[in-house]
Amino acid sequence: MAQRETTPRAELHTHLGGAVDPVIMWTIAHRQGIRLPVKEYWEFEDMITMGPEKKNLGIDEMDKNYYHLTELIQSSPEAMEEAVHSVIGGGYRKCNLVLQELRFSPMKRNRTGERDLDFIILAALWGMRRAIMEYPQVNAGLIVALDRTFTPAQNLITVEKAIKYAPDGIVGVDVLGPDRDAFSMKEHAPLLARARKAGLGLTVHAGETGNLEELRYVVRHIRPERIGHGLAAARDPQLLKDIVKQGIVLELCPTSNLRNSVVKNVQELHTIIRTFLDNGVRITINTDGPEMYRTSVVKEEEFLLANGIMNEKETEQCTKWAFEAAFVTLKENGKNTKVPVNKKK
Ligand SMILES: [Zn+2]
């Protein structure tokens, strides 16, 4: 029997494309008749996961080498239901995640328009509902992601779907994807404002790579409740103050940052995280994709403790912040006891 984790935890930053157990992905792929590049399971597992021996040169490589295949396999309603269901249940069993927010880009899963986006989203929501029924201790929500590689018109469709399905469990909107010259955060500001007006939480991937200008824009003009990574802020004292003042919570993913070469080494990670903590920035510990990076929230905590980046009191504080910054309503003892952060203002 697996060891049971007793500390309740929340994970706010997980991509569905990096979160599903390779065994399940293998079966889903075969059931759908997807022609995989390899015929041997262990080669497949190696293809969609990254151990410490592997490194990407950046976010573009991660997208091309890993997400492309996992998103293809997840591109059907059946695959989505099974994928989401497995991640929420798995998070509870492995890490005692009693709160999980899982994100995905619906438009990367409709085989360029062949599949209906509504069915993709509804299947994901049904997978989540089933998991919550099986594990009543758990609460969860889905975040749909806009993508920097899509046009504002395409991303607007995603925002509209998020709003449409908010009553069913879509809790927030994210912006992700590798940096693109053609992408303008400013052009997307009205889209994000629209999501917020509809009651959705906002989290934006920014400052993961060195794009400090974009991060400044996000903090000062988009003003999301949370930011994915936000690492570049550690270089800008004024921006740190703005983040604290606005109560923005950063979603950190330490192993992912190292594997994707956005942070050079453990020493640099140490400096960044200490800068955040010493300046009063609220941060949370996440995996970005537990299966892809062969990690978990528990392992991320252990890594931070073992490298003297945080002490136990600090990791516990991060857990507290994660519960506080969640978009979903926290259930405690079967009762809803918490108002979502995005509706508190
Ligand atoms: Zn991410």
Residues whose N, C-alpha, C, O or C-beta is under 5 A from the ligand:
A	BS01	ZN	G228 D288
